[in-house]
């Protein structure tokens, strides 16, 4: 029996155990699990005598499917990652990041019922000061980072034109976004005032009179 035939058998048993009872009439979680495993299989390479697979995965689904599955998101992401780690351990695969991480994210261009898997290495996000009252520097972002004048903010900006809780940058999933928190002077991306906006590497953000550049890198 080949290494990936073993994976398929283990996958079938795991899916039946973990997902069937929780989602008896909904196949999407099992379909995503199978595609995650297939992606891990396709991206596994032999290097220096060991099998190496990426440890970072994002499952893109249609916004309607995401809305239906999102109440179970934390559970599903944990179970999917556990599935990959369980199967990898069974067949001797090592993750390049040491462990598996799975996130589910909505993407408009994915048809309903379809799944698109991205795999690679974790990304890191940062805001680089361009012009502002605060000293020039780089602010690392993780998860949901609040921006404002309050001491409770993750990115503290000593700019009187910035609200105490001005905006939030969310980097959970594969499509980082900025969301205004009802600030007085607004949040701008590349000169356009926004309420919520997907961010891309190099975008210029303005909070009050403070200008910052959004940066995406690799670990």
Buried (B, 14 or more C-beta within 10 A) or exposed (E): EEEBEEBBEBBBEBBEEBBEEEBEEBBBBBBBBBBBBBBBBEBBEEEEEEBBBBBBBBBBBBBEBBEEBBEBBEEBBEBBBBBBBBBBEEBEBBBBBEEBBBBBBBBEEBEEEEBBBBBBEEBBBBBBBEEBBBEEEEBEBEEEBBBBBBEEBBBBBEBEBBBBBBBBBBBEBBBBBBBBBEBEBBBBBEEEEBEEBEBEEEBBBBBBBBBBBBBBEEE
